[in-house]
Amino acid sequence: MNTLLFSHPDCLDHDTGYGHPECADRLRVVLSALEDEAFMFLDRRDAPLATREQLERVHPPGHVTALLDAVPADGHGSIDADTVLSPGTGKAALRAAGAVVAAVDAVCGGEARNAFCAVRPPGHHAEPDQAMGFCLFNNVAVGAAHARATHHVRRVAIIDFDVHHGNGTQTFCEQDADLFYGSTHQWPLYPGTGSVKEKGVYGNVVNACLPPMAGSPEFRHAIQTQLVPALDAFKPDLVMISAGFDAHMRDPVGGLDLTEDDFVWVTQKLIEVADRHAKGRIVSVLEGGYDLRALANSTAAHVKTLMVA
Ligand SMILES: [Zn+2]
């Protein structure tokens, strides 16, 4: 079975202003890298807009309304110093969450083995009731909630290898025994959450903290000795990935030392987990990654690995 790619031109219209690291060029270079002939058999789909019902499985209705109402008709608005709104932000955010919903439908519906969502704004810092850290809606959480609500999927694991801790995704998961959140991230770093002591109400959260400058050996050791055993114990019906590539050595925001090979390796490990427990089903979602060359190459390597799963 094939790999699907979900994206939408509307995601380019979220304009964060001059010099902002989370810029539209990120998505442009990712999509351009995926135009290579190696991706000839990648099945491309336009992301639909997420519906209110889909968003409200994660975010309170009043918050969704307030967020969409805050989108300016012209110029820029902001939620906080990092989280900027432009006229195109509302549609971009709805496409980003809608991509993950559609990817879940395709993968859980047996139409594809796995899927990658090339979207922005990213989502893993978005709390149910607070947009923050470049993130509006928690795209991966909206997808996980959709899988459980509509596909008889009981247990969903979300693995997050972005250099930052996905505080919003952890909040979504930590009080639900049928959700698992596992993260490797630099520690200490924004947003300050994700200590090893945060384990979830049911032991269903694993935070593998990496010190600044940590590279391939530390990263692979954390995945192999902490995340993979926890995933095997959890036995997910669906594996979701918060695929941030800002742990790459070239990244200007993160301070870790990973390369494309590490992203290929972790993708392979997660494919093995999905094969053991989840009929191979993986939905992967773009999060961070701010060096354009590293982002393009790392995303291409990740998607190529999903395609040979
Ligand atoms: Zn990040």
Residues whose N, C-alpha, C, O or C-beta is under 5 A from the ligand:
A	BS01	ZN	D162 V163 H164 G244 D246 G288
